Amino acid sequence: MANRINAQYANTDEQNLKKLIRGRVDVFPLETVVGYTLINKKLSPIQGQLLTNHPKALHESPYYLIVSRNIPGERAQKILDDFDKGLKKLKSSGEYAAIEELSFRGYYE
């Protein structure tokens, strides 16, 4: 039926990508960087050009920095504060966006 989305279960995201290329499914949810990493690693460049992501996320989830409980409190807080400062600097300079773009292209493998 033309007005329905074809949905199937698969055990892995790689299987879903292959189903998508073969036209067995129409869409499937996947985190953007993970998706583009799989596309770049598992599909041919021609196949990869056939796929794109929807610009609106289905769900957005924050990332958290995890610090070992074995690090004393003041030192752990300094690590977190230094990380926050560095991340803010990367974002304000535009370097963070450039890193994200390279991730989408499969540069960091």
N, C-alpha and C positions, 0 to 999 in steps of 0.2 A: 504494500500500500504506500502510495506516495506521501501521505500525510503523517506517517509514523517514522519514528527513529528505530532503526534496527539495533537491538541490544543483545549481547551474549556475554556469558561469563568466560573469563580466561584466568589461568593461574599466574601469569606474569604480565608485566607491562610490555615486554618485548613481544609476547604473543598477541597482545592487543594492537600493537603497532603493525604487525604483519597482517592482522585481520583488517585493519583500517586501510592499508595499501591494497589489499585484495578486494575491498568493497564488502566484506562480510559484516562489518560494523560501520556506523556512520560517525560516531564520536566516542571518546572515553575520557574520563577525568584523570589528569596527571599534573603534578607540580611542574611549572614551566622549565626550570633548569634541568630537572630530571628528564623531562620529555625531550628537550633538545639534545641533551647528552646521549640519550638512547638513539635518537634519530641519527646523530653524527657517527655513533659507534656501530650501529646495527643495520643501517639501511644504506643503500647506494646514494651518491649525491643526487641522482635523478629522482629516486624515490623520495628522498628528503625534501626536495623542492615541491613535492605534491602536497605537503602537509603544512599546516600553520596552527596557531593557537587563537582562540577567541580572545579579544582584548579585555573582556571582563572576567575576573576570577570567580570561580564558583564559591571559593572559600579562601579567606586570607588568615594565615596563622603566624603569630609572631615567633621569631627565633630568640632563644635565650642562650646566654653564655653560661656554661657550667664550670664551676670551680671546685676543686677537691676540698673536702672537709678537713683534710690533713694540713691545709695551709692555714696558718693563724689568721684570725679575723681581720686585723689591720692590714696585713699583707694581701689577703684576698680582696679586701675593699679597694686597695691601691690598684690591683690588677684590673678590677672592674672599672674603676674610674679612668685608668689609662686607656683601656679599650674603648670606653665611651668617647673620650677625647679624640682618639685616633679615628674612630668611625665617623664622628661629626666632621672632622677635617677632610676625610675622604669624600664624604657626601657633598660638602660645601665646595670642594674643588672640582667636582664632576668626575673624579677618578673612580668613585664607587659605581656610577652609571656605566663607565667604560668597562669596568671589571665584569659587571652583570652582562653587558653585551657580548663580551668575549666568552663568558660562560655559556650563553645561548648558542654560540657558534661552535662549542666543543673545544675551545682552546685549552681549558684546564682539565686534562684527563690523566 
